[in-house]
Amino acid sequence: MGLVSPAFAKTYKPTRTMRGGSNNYRPNAPMVDKLGDGFWISGKVRQAGNGAPLSGVRIQIWAATTIGGEREPRNHGSVLTARDGSYRMEMMQIVPNFGQPHAHLAYDDAAFETVFLRPVMKSARDTSLKVDFVLKHA
């Protein structure tokens, strides 16, 4: 007992790029510890198929915040995933842009297929956003 039958094992499907996800994208955004205070973006990055956590994966994050729009260089940064595939970045509060509060996230290194995401927040008062990636080998 305790073993999961392969017939019941979860299969992780690759995350698809979202429309508008690459807007104002800047290749090779700098690695940063944080982009401000008060708003957290976090998530987990897994491999398509088996769902294994991916460590050392570069995730880029940018958004319109209280200090400026999506093109503002201080609103662009990258983080690496931890051993368990998790990532986390603190930044300034995200504000509505084109009527919706949203962030942009990207995976664009060579090992996996490129993915651009544009998740919309439920409310402009939210102070966190969780965004997971499932990456497929290129």
N, C-alpha and C positions, 0 to 999 in steps of 0.2 A: 504494500500500500504506500501511498504518498507519491508514486510516480504518475506523471500525466501521460496518458495515451497520446501518441502522435496524432491521432484523429481529432483530439480535443485541444491540441496545442494552438495557440493564437498565431495567426500569420499577420505580420505588419505590412500594410500596403504603403507604397511610397507617397509622400506628401506631394501634392500637385501645386505648381506655381499659381498664385492668385492674380487675377487681373489688377493692374495698377501697382503691383508689388515692387516693380523695379523703378517706379517714379523717383527721380532725384537720387538715384543710386550713384555711389562713388566707389569704384574699384579700390580694394586695399585700404579701406578705412583703418585708421590707426588703432593699435591695441590700447585699451584704456582700462583703468580700474573702475572709473565711473564717469558719468557725464552730468553730474549734478546731484541734487538731493530731493528725496520725497516720493519718487515714483520708481517702482521696481518692475522690470521685465525679467521673466525667468521661464525655464522650460527644460525639456529633456530631448536629447538627440539620439535616435536609435537607427539601427540598420534595417533596411527593408528585408522582409522574409522572417528571419528569426528574432528580430527585435533586440538584438544585442546592443547595449549602450556603447556609444562611440565617444572615446576620449580624445582630447587634443584637436577637436574640430572647431574651426573658426566660424563664429556666427557674427554677422554684422547687423547693427541696429541703428535706425535713425527715425526721427519723428519731428513734427512741429511741437515745440514746447513753449513755456513761458518766456524763454530767452530768444525765440525766433522761429522761423519756418524750417521746413525740411532741408532747405539748401544751406542753412547756417552750419558752418564747419563744427561748431561746438556741440551740435546735435547728432554727430556721426561718430560711431566707434565700433570696435570689434572686441569680442571676448572669446576665450577658448573654453571648451567643455571640460569638466572634471572627469575623473576616472569612471564615475557612475553615469556619464553622459549629460549631466546637468550643467546649466549655465545660469548666470544671474548678473544683471547690471542695474545699478541705480542711476537715475537721470532726473532731470527737471520734470515737472508735471506736464504731461501731454495735453495739448489743447486741440479743439476742433480745427480741422483744416478741410476746406471744401465741405463744410457742414457736419463732418463726422470726426470724433476723436479717434485716431488710429495710429498705429505704428507701422514701420516697415522693418522686415528682417530678411536676411539673405544668407544662404550658403552658396559659395561660388568657387570653391577650390576644385582641383582636378580629380580627386579620388572618387567623387560622387557626382550625380547629375545636379546641375544648378537649380536652386529653388528660391523664388522670391515670394514673400508673404506680406499681406496687408490686412492684418486682423483689426476689426473695428471694436472699440470698447462699448460696453453697454451704456455707460454714462461718462460724461466729461468729469465727473467727480471721483471716478475710480482712481485708486492710487497704485494699482498693480495690474499686470497683464501676464497670463501664462500662455506660452506658445511653444508647442512641441513640433519637432521635425522627425520624419522617417525618411532616410536617404537611401537611394538606390545607386549601386556602383555604376560609374560612367562606362 
